[in-house]
Amino acid sequence: MRACRQGSRWIIWAMTKTPTLQTPLILAGAGHAHLLTLRQWLDQGYTPPPGSILLSPDPAAWYSGMMPGLIASRFHLADCALPLDPLCTRLGLRLLHGQVTAFDAGQRTLQLDSGLAIQADIVSFNVGSQPASVITDDSLPLIPVKPFPAFIRQWQQWCAEATPRRISVIGGGAAAFEIAMALATSLPDCQMQLLCAGELLPGHPPMVLKRAQRWLQHRQITIQDNCRITRVHEGQLWHDDTCLGPTDAVILATGASAHTWQASSGLNTDERGFIRIDHQLRSLSHPKIFATGDCASLPGSQKSGVYAVRQGPVLAHNLKAALQGTTLQRYQPQPQALALLATGDGGALLSYGRWGAGGKLFGWWKDRLDLGFMQRQRLHSQA
Ligand SMILES: Cc1cc2nc3c(=O)[nH]c(=O)nc-3n(C[C@H](O)[C@H](O)[C@H](O)COP(=O)(O)OP(=O)(O)OC[C@H]3O[C@@H](n4cnc5c(N)ncnc54)[C@H](O)[C@@H]3O)c2cc1C
């Protein structure tokens, strides 16, 4: 018997008789690294063992790089989502809709929200992360940017029906900046504020910060930095004992936090609950369990789509090698990555190491990269 904490609930396993499915391989989550893995397997003509599963809460994989463009009304929904069914059909994978709510690393058994349990020989997690929440009395709607389908539904409702008069975006990183800029484009009558726990855009060069501040000012988005929101109470946001006044909706675009079931799974996790992995992308404690992207913790690897994408080809090789008993490859994170931050008008800010720039040209480049990525993924699911 095993007890796992899921939010405020404790889930006791083995007391409830749930059906258990056996599989040689489960890919949990349709994140970037898994999409790249499937693409590589198709290119190589490799077919995973019969009965292998891709688990996803949604029938499509959403591409985060294009979310701000979607919210700024620059892309259509179909541009940003990749249907998983055709891809799975081509590879003979079973696509299972659902999400992991608990995991027993010792038994390699996943518990799903449907009640189904899955025991696998090899498990690969690419389940992303979620924005950290704040303490709330539920007097205000708190809307996390992830999962994307729920966020998009809320945004569509705002566009079609009642736009809130005031929106507060909590977060100071690239995603929070892009979402605030995008919302200011699609909901121009709304007063927007960006509340950062520390500085705006930490880790980006001063050149980018200055341009970002100018853009936010230009869009009349108020910035409050060093203002960690500690609670929501009676329709107001609080920073310690300071009341920041009323708002109508709160968007959570805070830094990545781990799914709660990861830390209680028996896996070796870091202090924030992310799964510690080695350079072969395997759990440090359980070598038949792989983890990639935001849900994993590896020194030097950052929580961004760029790193998850680069892990994809190594994961494709290593999962195959683990199934066949051959040699695994090593993944080495790149020392730094290029970031292109969309400004909501088709432009973007470029950030690379100590360098920064901005303008329409970089927006055009970002669109080419993002649309190109989706186009390549789509070609693989259709061919
Ligand atoms: C608005 C926004 C814009 C961003 N723009 C960029 C950008 O331009 N460039 C960049 O590099 N990074 C960007 N990021 C960061 C980027 O989204 C993440 O770092 C990246 O998505 C991580 O990829 P991943 O493969 O780990 O997981 P994800 O791409 O997040 O995919 C995780 C998958 O797991 C599924 N899942 C979640 N929970 C479960 C569960 N319990 N069980 C099963 N499946 C589950 C999800 O449905 C999803 O399909 C952005 C983030 C946001 C919020």
The ligand as an ORCA input file, in Angstrom:
! r2SCAN-3c Opt
* xyz 0 1
  C       2.983     31.732    -22.585
  C       4.254     30.959    -22.654
  C       5.125     31.181    -23.720
  C       6.326     30.484    -23.788
  N       7.142     30.707    -24.865
  C       8.307     30.038    -24.966
  C       9.151     30.236    -26.084
  O       8.880     31.040    -26.973
  N      10.311     29.518    -26.137
  C      10.651     28.622    -25.164
  O      11.717     28.003    -25.259
  N       9.866     28.424    -24.089
  C       8.697     29.093    -23.970
  N       7.885     28.887    -22.875
  C       8.281     27.891    -21.870
  C       7.820     26.539    -22.373
  O       6.418     26.504    -22.469
  C       8.204     25.394    -21.482
  O       9.491     25.529    -20.983
  C       8.101     24.134    -22.337
  O       6.779     23.981    -22.796
  C       8.500     22.922    -21.582
  O       8.353     21.866    -22.461
  P       8.039     20.427    -21.955
  O       8.361     19.547    -23.109
  O       8.723     20.169    -20.672
  O       6.496     20.397    -21.609
  P       5.218     21.018    -22.292
  O       5.475     21.486    -23.665
  O       4.659     21.998    -21.311
  O       4.264     19.771    -22.410
  C       3.845     19.041    -21.295
  C       2.767     18.094    -21.725
  O       2.419     17.268    -20.628
  C       1.020     17.231    -20.487
  N       0.728     17.022    -19.071
  C       0.733     17.930    -18.069
  N       0.449     17.348    -16.907
  C       0.289     16.032    -17.160
  C      -0.007     14.897    -16.361
  N      -0.197     15.014    -15.042
  N      -0.116     13.680    -16.960
  C       0.091     13.558    -18.305
  N       0.369     14.597    -19.102
  C       0.467     15.817    -18.541
  C       0.528     18.566    -21.014
  O      -0.802     18.493    -21.446
  C       1.498     18.779    -22.178
  O       1.044     18.162    -23.346
  C       6.672     29.573    -22.775
  C       5.802     29.355    -21.698
  C       4.604     30.041    -21.643
  C       3.685     29.815    -20.470
*
